[in-house]
Amino acid sequence: MDMSGEWFKRRRLELEYKQADVSRLLELQGYSVTPGTISHWENGRYNIPLEDINARYAIASVLQLDVAKMLEEAGYGVIQQKLFGDAAQQAASIVDKLPPEAQKTALEQLRALERLVAGG
């Protein structure tokens, strides 16, 4: 994974945003960080919190990327392709595009299907 944050900085500059612009836009998305934190993300001092679903959606929105594309830029797509088949990747992509509450419901449904198929 690109823990350096170079992809983030590259995209920010493509959009002609300053770090303060990104901070303000993230705040509007409900995710509060300082321009200093964004600087730390870009230079690799702090990891970008892509594991946090709220951060993931806010950052993707501000950078005008869909979540899957953003994760691919950050290097997560390479790992996913090695670990999971096409069906699993498609399911993950669908679930990841849902709002948090719908994601919980989707996972419950997948677990129920798994139990049904397993006979339990």
Stockholm file with secondary structure:
# STOCKHOLM 1.0

chainA/1-120         MDMSGEWFKRRRLELEYKQADVSRLLELQGYSVTPGTISHWENGRYNIPLEDINARYAIASVLQLDVAKMLEEAGYGVIQQKLFGDAAQQAASIVDKLPPEAQKTALEQLRALERLVAGG
#=GR chainA/1-120 SS CCTTCHHHHHHHHHTTCCHHHHHHHHHHTTCCCCHHHHHHHHHTSSCCCTTSHHHHHHHHHHTTCCHHHHHHHTTHHHHHHHHSCHHHHHHHHHHHTSCHHHHHHHHHHHHHHHHHHHTC
#=GC SS_cons         CCTTCHHHHHHHHHTTCCHHHHHHHHHHTTCCCCHHHHHHHHHTSSCCCTTSHHHHHHHHHHTTCCHHHHHHHTTHHHHHHHHSCHHHHHHHHHHHTSCHHHHHHHHHHHHHHHHHHHTC
//
